[in-house]
């Protein structure tokens, strides 16, 4: 009985700690989009933050909502990268790159699990696609700002690492864009099989985008 009580107390402590970390990070992001919150150079708190993200995803059962949360986690990696770059910690970008790839892979897996049965599925897919496009635009702005601010301030090795990092993020977004595009095609094909015409589907897409 005592062991069970201790296990319960430890679990409550860890979950409470992760909740506080997550809340602090969320507040920081809301107040200043240039603040990347907890970066990998603080391994303990960053590890707790990542653990909380995994728990948050596990407790999200709607697939479209889960994909959007995964994209939000990926966006957090970009904010972390901006903070590290601002602080001149280019060597830390490798960890962010790895974690961004992991986040996007989870998003792709979740997109595969979105239902393909009805118009609601199409609406959910469009919502995920819109979030992907917003993040891609944000990444483009980040890349432009980095080029302007760091031009001539990095040595050749740092510049090469930074360019490789940004190219990796671009590649991740290309992958997830293809995944959501394929999902939309499969849903529209399913709707056609159920008797809807191309015009009906096109009108439905237009209505959902408005």
C-alpha positions in Angstrom: 0.0 0.0 0.0 2.8 2.4 0.9 4.5 1.7 -2.5 1.3 2.5 -4.3 0.9 5.8 -2.4 4.5 6.8 -3.2 4.0 5.9 -6.9 0.8 8.0 -7.0 2.5 11.0 -5.3 5.5 10.8 -7.7 3.2 10.7 -10.7 1.2 13.7 -9.5 4.4 15.6 -8.9 5.8 14.9 -12.4 2.5 15.7 -14.1 2.2 18.9 -12.1 5.8 19.9 -12.9 5.2 19.3 -16.6 2.0 21.3 -16.5 3.8 24.3 -14.9 6.6 24.1 -17.5 4.2 23.9 -20.3 2.1 26.8 -19.0 5.2 29.0 -18.6 6.3 28.2 -22.1 2.9 28.9 -23.5 2.8 32.3 -21.8 6.2 33.1 -23.1 5.2 32.2 -26.6 2.0 34.2 -26.4 3.8 37.3 -25.1 6.7 37.2 -27.5 6.8 35.0 -30.6 10.6 35.4 -30.7 11.0 33.7 -27.3 11.5 30.0 -28.0 10.7 29.0 -24.5 12.8 26.1 -23.2 15.6 25.2 -25.6 17.7 22.0 -25.8 20.5 23.6 -24.0 18.4 23.2 -20.8 18.1 19.4 -21.1 16.1 18.7 -18.0 13.3 21.2 -18.5 13.4 20.7 -22.3 13.0 16.9 -21.7 10.0 17.6 -19.4 8.5 19.9 -22.0 8.8 17.2 -24.7 7.3 14.6 -22.3 4.4 16.8 -21.7 3.9 17.3 -25.4 3.8 13.5 -25.9 1.2 13.1 -23.1 -0.9 15.9 -24.6 -0.9 14.2 -28.0 -1.7 10.8 -26.5 -4.8 12.4 -24.8 -6.0 14.0 -28.0 -8.3 11.5 -29.8 -9.7 13.5 -32.7 -7.2 12.9 -35.5 -7.4 16.4 -37.1 -7.0 18.1 -33.7 -4.1 15.8 -33.0 -2.4 16.7 -36.3 -2.8 20.4 -35.5 -1.3 19.9 -32.0 1.6 18.1 -33.6 2.1 21.0 -36.0 2.0 23.4 -33.0 4.8 21.4 -31.4 6.8 21.6 -34.7 6.3 25.3 -34.7 7.7 25.5 -31.1 10.9 23.8 -32.5 11.2 26.7 -35.0 10.8 29.2 -32.1 13.5 27.4 -30.2 15.7 27.5 -33.2 15.2 31.3 -33.6 16.2 31.7 -29.9 19.3 29.6 -30.3 20.3 31.4 -33.5 19.9 34.7 -31.8 22.1 33.5 -28.9 24.7 32.2 -31.4 24.3 28.6 -30.4 24.3 27.2 -33.9 25.7 23.9 -32.8 22.5 23.2 -30.8 20.4 23.3 -34.0 21.1 19.7 -34.7 18.9 18.6 -31.7 16.1 21.0 -32.8 16.3 19.6 -36.4 16.0 16.0 -35.1 13.0 16.9 -32.9 11.3 18.9 -35.7 11.6 15.8 -37.9 10.1 13.6 -35.2 7.2 16.0 -34.8 6.4 16.2 -38.5 6.7 12.4 -38.8 4.0 12.0 -36.0 1.8 14.6 -37.9 2.1 12.5 -41.0 1.2 9.3 -39.2 -1.9 11.1 -37.7 -2.9 12.4 -41.1 -3.0 8.8 -42.4 -5.5 8.1 -39.6 -8.0 10.8 -40.5 -11.2 9.2 -41.6 -12.0 9.3 -45.4 -15.7 8.6 -45.2 -17.5 11.9 -45.4 -17.5 15.7 -45.9 -16.5 16.2 -42.3 -13.3 14.3 -43.1 -12.7 16.7 -46.0 -13.3 19.7 -43.7 -10.8 18.3 -41.1 -8.2 17.8 -43.8 -8.6 21.3 -45.1 -8.1 22.6 -41.5 -4.8 20.7 -41.2 -3.7 21.9 -44.6 -4.4 25.5 -43.7 -2.3 25.1 -40.5 0.5 23.7 -42.6 0.4 26.6 -45.0 0.4 29.1 -42.1 3.5 27.5 -40.6 5.2 27.4 -44.0 4.6 31.1 -44.4 5.9 31.7 -40.9 9.1 29.7 -41.7 9.6 31.7 -44.8 9.5 34.9 -42.9 11.8 33.5 -40.3 14.3 32.5 -43.0 14.2 36.0 -44.5 14.7 37.6 -41.1 17.6 35.4 -40.3 19.3 36.2 -43.6 18.9 39.9 -42.9 20.1 39.8 -39.3 23.0 37.3 -39.6 24.4 38.3 -43.0 28.2 38.6 -42.5 28.0 37.7 -38.8 28.6 33.9 -39.1 31.7 32.0 -40.1 31.6 29.6 -43.0 31.0 26.5 -40.8 28.2 28.2 -38.9 26.6 29.4 -42.1 26.7 26.0 -43.6 25.1 24.4 -40.5 22.4 27.1 -40.5 21.6 26.6 -44.2 21.4 22.8 -43.8 19.1 23.3 -40.8 16.7 25.5 -42.7 16.8 23.2 -45.8 15.8 20.3 -43.5 12.8 22.2 -42.2 11.7 23.1 -45.7 12.0 19.4 -46.6 9.9 18.4 -43.6 7.1 20.8 -44.7 7.3 19.5 -48.3 6.8 15.9 -46.9 3.7 16.8 -44.8 2.2 18.9 -47.6 2.3 15.9 -49.9 0.8 13.7 -47.2 -2.2 16.0 -46.7 -2.7 16.5 -50.4 -2.8 12.7 -50.8 -5.4 12.5 -48.0 -7.6 15.0 -49.7 -7.4 13.1 -53.0 -8.4 9.8 -51.2 -11.4 11.5 -49.5 -12.6 13.1 -52.8 -12.3 9.7 -54.5 -14.3 8.1 -51.7 -17.0 10.8 -52.1 -17.1 10.1 -55.9 -17.6 6.4 -55.2 -20.6 7.3 -53.0 -22.2 9.2 -55.9 -21.1 12.8 -55.6 -20.1 14.6 -58.8 -16.9 16.6 -59.4 -19.0 19.8 -59.3 -20.6 18.9 -56.0 -17.2 18.1 -54.5 -15.7 21.3 -55.9 -18.6 23.4 -54.5 -18.2 21.7 -51.1 -14.4 22.5 -51.1 -15.2 26.1 -52.0 -17.8 26.3 -49.2 -15.4 24.8 -46.6 -12.6 27.2 -47.5 -14.9 30.3 -47.0 
